[in-house]
Amino acid sequence: MAARIRESLEEAGTFILAEGPRWMIIFLIFFAPFCYGLRDGAGEDFFSGVAFFAFFLFAWKCFLDGEWPKLPAWLLFCLTWIILQGMWMTLNANSHYRFHDDYVTVRFLELASFPDLPGSRTRFKSPVHFYPQVGVFCLMIIVVNSTRQVREQYLRLLAACAIVFTVFAITMKLWGLEGLRHLWTFERDDSYKTVFGTFRYHGNAATFLAIGMALTIGSLLAGRESVKRGPKLFLSIGLLILLFGAALNTSRAGWLLAIYVCGAAAIVFLGGYLLKGNSVLRNRRIVISSGVAALLIGTAAFLTFWADKETKVKRLETISESVTSRYPKPLFEAMAQDTPLFGFGPGAFPMVFPKYQVFIRGHMPMHLFQNEAHQDYYQYFFDWGHVGVVPWMIVFFAPILTGVRRPSKAHPIAEPLQCMGIVALSAVLIHSVFDFPLQVTSLLFFFGIIAACLTTQVRLPNSPENPAQV
């Protein structure tokens, strides 16, 4: 009896070590958007805890197998540099900041262990901002060491999660203020219009919908011959739902991102057939189904736009004005000149920026407070400095370059899921020029998962598969 119990426990332990990290990532994929996009402290702490535990199980299995986790050299260097700099800046935070009604920051209570060395400007904000980023890195390492089938599963589940979330968000949107008050507290009755589901800010929801659209289209194109009718129908209907959600969402960037994703998908679709030596026009089924899909999508988008035409047209006409109001370039240029070599510290932007509002008048009204710079590249530069911003940019852009230069077949266009993954990453990076998607833990997590799926494939010990790439 004791031997049987011991054998059962060993089997359970082996299963947990082998499959636990994968199931934890799947759980976090669905947990992240529904937990307010991981924009609250409790949700981010829970995410970090699960991510660290998943990495512990993964590392323990590698230890038992006598193997080190495998990573491309560039990714290993960048993650190591970011973690070391972030840990130092966070633990050597040289001050606290507090805000007064006039938004003047006052430093008090020096607590740095090494006050003459670089340290974050905010001991409170830096851990909250930095530790979830480390959690994302841990999950990226797990994904890079996953097999091709598991990576494709992650991408398809991300698409499914976006579809399910959009159904929920559309329901809450149509319910109106009364329904959204179950999730949010609104200071003004009209502020609910910029909420989309569990995302308080419609711009963050727009990025998530763009990611979901790209991966849904990629899943459809990649499995147009092998995927069964049920999943194919789910993805097809889901794509229409995502497009309807993007049109219903009040984010102007979301509308433009939807157009960008659909345009890129058309190139992938047509290019995939042409490069394979096929003529799209000869396949009547493809022509008919594509025409019907385009007609349905166009009709849905037109009706959604026409239902609130005046508001949407007005918002489109004020894009330039809106970007300028949230992007005070003279203040950012002044901050850039004062940014230390290692930056102000992770998450320090909202603690440092008000000083420039006070002393450089006429660009940002004093009654406005910005938690984010609404320009991710500037904000990463402010937080991480001249040195730390470089590995961050490599982590953001290198997966796209490796995905294009190292396709799984003769040409990257021949692998639709891979190509649409690149489109999803590029959509996030484009939106980052005008907003702050990479400051949101859930969106950074989704970006990291896709980026890891596009990174060079490696094989775990005892993996039945040959190394391949997605």
Secondary structure, 3 states (H helix, E strand, C coil): CHHHHHHHHHHHHHHHHHHHHHHHHHHHHHHHHHCHHHCCHHHHHHHHHHHHHHHHHHHHHHHHHCCCCCCCHHHHHHHHHHHHHHHHHHHCCCCEEEECCCCCEEEECCCCCCCCCCCCCCCCHHHHHHHHHHHHHHHHHHHHCCCHHHHHHHHHHHHHHHHHHHHHHHHHHHHCHHHHCCCCCCCCCCHHHHCECCECCHHHHHHHHHHHHHHHHHHHHHCCCCCCHHHHHHHHHHHHHHHHHHHHCCCHHHHHHHHHHHHHHHHHHHHHHHHCCCCHHHCHHHHHHHHHHHHHHHHHHHHHHHHCHHHHHHHHHCHHHHHHHHCCHHHHHHHHHHCCCCCCCCCCHHHHHHHHHHHCCCCCCCCCCCCCCCCHHHHHHHHHHHHHHHHHHHHHHHHHHHHHHCCCCCCHHHCHHHHHHHHHHHHHHHHCCCCCHHHCHHHHHHHHHHHHHHCCCCCCCCCCCCCCCC
